[in-house]
Amino acid sequence: MIVQFRNEHLEALYKGESKGKPKFSPDVIVKFKKTVSILKNVKSSAELKLFRSLNFERLKISKNSKYYSVRVDIEYRLIFELHDDKIQLTEILTIEKLTNHYQ
């Protein structure tokens, strides 16, 4: 899948270019990078269902919501939007935020 970042901080974090004091623990950063790598290497969102540990699900914002989440760890989830790109016949995933699921 094609993965884009809407959040510049998370993009820098993924690339290892983040400056200043980290907002997340080193353990969460490693798991975040691993999760994004999985997202980049799957062919479609249907494949994400095979990774049961990710707990891939559509967010219930509205009936036609394009927002989904996957689990980074027990506390954090990665929230993203899926777009169908009809020309390239690929799905584009845009990462919105990394959030503490229980706060």
C-alpha positions, -999 to 999 in steps of 0.1 A, spaced: 0 0 0 11 36 -4 14 53 30 13 90 34 15 111 65 -8 140 72 11 146 105 46 159 99 58 149 134 48 113 129 65 113 94 97 126 110 93 100 138 90 72 113 120 83 93 141 88 125 144 125 119 124 137 149 140 165 168 136 176 204 122 156 233 102 125 221 65 127 227 63 89 229 84 63 248 112 45 228 92 13 230 61 29 215 83 45 187 97 11 178 62 -5 177 49 25 157 77 20 131 70 -17 129 32 -11 124 38 15 97 62 -10 79 35 -36 80 10 -11 65 35 -3 37 41 -39 29 6 -52 26 -11 -51 -8 -45 -40 4 -65 -33 35 -81 -68 31 -47 -82 40 -46 -63 73 -73 -86 86 -48 -115 85 -27 -96 112 -50 -103 141 -27 -85 165 -33 -53 147 -70 -54 155 -78 -36 122 -112 -19 124 -133 9 109 -140 38 133 -176 44 140 -176 82 134 -203 79 107 -218 52 85 -196 63 56 -164 68 76 -131 63 58 -112 63 91 -97 31 104 -74 21 132 -48 -6 140 -33 -14 173 3 -3 179 4 -18 214 -21 -22 242 -24 15 248 -18 32 214 -36 30 181 -27 44 147 -56 62 131 -57 65 93 -79 72 63 -82 49 33 -85 62 -2 -91 41 -33 -69 53 -62 -88 41 -92 -61 50 -117 -33 31 -101 -55 4 -87 -39 8 -53 -51 20 -19 -35 50 -4 -34 51 34 -30 85 51 -19 84 87 -38 109 108 -24 104 144 -10 81 170 -33 82 200 -35 67 234 -66 46 230 -77 48 267 -74 86 273 
